[in-house]
Amino acid sequence: MFGPLWMIWRRLWVVLIIYLVVAGLITYGLQAVGIGGLTIALIFGFIQLLIGLEATTLQRWTRVRHGWRDCDVVIADDLEMAERRFFDSRVGLPSSTGPASMSSMSASALLPATQVGISGPDVIGLFPEPGGGR
């Protein structure tokens, strides 16, 4: 019911124009066929539900059209934690954002792990030693 107001609030002008044109065509088409007012209201209720479910997609589409791009997805309890997780994940990235070329990859990166060889039976990191107790 508040879809057009939400579109105005979020400045989704193209989405609003498309919505108004499609809503007008649907209304005209349903009235031309002879569908009753209650059925038309029910159909528009479903359309509003669809707009509510796809609201973030409509915002993303508008931002992409304005030149923005998605670079990561972060899930957090609040904005501060989301920003912290986003920038923590960006610190370790290499400066080039494109895929690595075959010439820049080391020979060991192209070989299977069985051909590279493992230096020893020790486990590196926070994992327990193989066969050790807890």
N, C-alpha and C positions, 0 to 999 in steps of 0.2 A: 504494500500500500504506500510506503514511503520511498520506493525506489527512485522516482524522479527527483525528489527532494535530496536524497542521498547523492545522486549524480551531480546535482547543482552544488551541493556542499563540497564535494570532492573535485569539482571543476572538470568533470568528465563530459565535455561538451559534445564531442562526436558520438559518444555512447548515448547521451541523452537524445540527440537528434535521431539516431538510428532507432532507439526505443520508441520515440513518439511516432515515427513513420510506420514502424511495424505494428504498434498498438492501434494506430488509425486504420491501417489496412485490415488487421484482424477484426476490429470492431465493424468496419464496413462489410467485410465478407460474411461475418456471422449474422449481421442484421439482414443482409441481402438473402441469405439462405432461409431466414425465418426462425433463428434460434432465440429462445426467450432470454430475458434479462438476468434471471438467476443463473442460467448456464454460462452466460457471458461473464458474470461476476466470478463464478467458479474458475473459469478458464484464466481470467486475469489474476486470480489468487495463485494459481499454479505458476503463472509467468513471474509474479513477484517472488515466489519461493525460489524459482530458478535464478533470478537476479540476486537474491540473497546468498544462495549457495555459490554463485560464480562471481561474487563481488571482487575478490582479490585478483581473479583472472582479468576482469575488466580494468582494474587499476594497473596491473602489470602490462596489459596490452597498450594502454595509454602511455605509460612511461617508456616502453620500448619504441613506440611511435615518435616520442620526443627525443630519442637518442640515448636513453638510459639502457643499461644492460644488467642482467643478473650475474653476479659473480660468486655468490655463495648463499647457502641456506643455513641459518643458525636458529636453534631452538633454545629458549631460556625462559626463566620465570619473569624477568623484567628487562627493560631496555638497557640498563647498565650492564647486566650480565651478558646480554646478547652482544653488545658492543665489545665487551672484553673477550668473549669467545671468538668473535669474528676477527679482531685484530691479532689475537694470539695465534690463530690459524694462519694468518697472512704473513707473520714474521718469518717463518721458515721457508717461504716460497722462493724459488730462483727468480732473478730479475726478468728473464724472458718468459712471456706467458704462452708462447706457442709450443707445439710438441717438439720433443727433442729429435734432432736429425740423427740418421744412422751413423754419420761420421763423428758426432760428438759423444756417442755411447761407447763405453769401454768394451773390450772384447769379452770380459767376464760377464757383462750384462746380457750378452747375446747367447751365451752358452747355458745349457741346463745345469742345475745345481750339482748333479752327479759328476759332470766333467770338470767343474771348477775346483772341487775338493773342499773339504771342511777341515779347518785347522785343528780341531780337537773335539772330544766328546762333551766338553763343558757347555752349559747353557748360559747364554749371556742375557743379562737383564734382571728383572725381578722375579723370575721363575725359579722354583726350587731345583736343586741338582737332580739329575736323573737317578732314580732308585733311592734317593734320600728320604729321610723322615720329614714329617711336617713339623 
